[in-house]
Amino acid sequence: MSKFSLHSIDTAPGESKTILVDVQKGFGFVPNLMRVMAESPPTLRAYTTLMRLFEKSAFDTAEKEIILLAVSKENECGYCLSAHAKVAAMKGVPLEVIEAVRAGAPLADGRLQLLVEFVRSIVATRGWPDQALVERFYALGYTQQQHLEIVFAVAMKTLSNYVNHAADTPIDEALAA
């Protein structure tokens, strides 16, 4: 049971109402994470804005979802692992890739495996990954832009992961993986 209110559009504080209406239009429903965040309009606004900005990153669709899964795995966020697994599957990421990232198992694709290692290292070392790992990241063709966008994704997902930790957010039926 959530320790925080799960706001509806009707019960949400002022500015959060309009954000939740937009979320509902985009998702077809209001995910519990955003229902919790609605308690703080600035938090909800920040997260929804960051999500839209991350969609414009230099990563392809599969890489974006893998990054979000890897951050959530490292931060041990069951809600986000479930939600991003569902979204990743809907976006065509192979199930074996999704399950490997969720389980912390190696990926067959060496480039994606390094991406997961790099993301998890950024989280675990608070932005100070081992220099050899950084060099491998660039050697595989990733760029400084992508390095910065991983830092950005870590910040965004850490926000949602920690909100879920605080609220014990129940997983939405529609997002159960």
Number of C-alpha atoms within 10 A of each C-alpha: 7 14 12 16 16 21 21 18 17 11 14 22 15 14 15 26 19 15 19 26 16 15 17 14 11 10 9 10 14 20 21 22 24 25 24 25 26 27 20 17 18 12 18 22 19 14 19 17 12 16 14 10 13 17 12 11 17 14 17 11 14 17 16 20 20 25 25 24 28 29 29 27 19 18 20 15 22 19 24 25 27 19 20 24 26 19 16 24 16 10 12 10 18 12 13 11 22 23 15 14 26 21 11 15 11 15 17 11 10 11 15 18 18 18 22 23 19 22 25 24 20 21 21 14 10 11 14 11 17 12 9 8 15 17 11 15 20 13 10 12 10 17 13 11 11 16 17 12 19 25 15 16 22 24 16 20 23 19 15 21 26 15 19 24 17 12 18 18 26 16 19 16 10 10 17 15 16
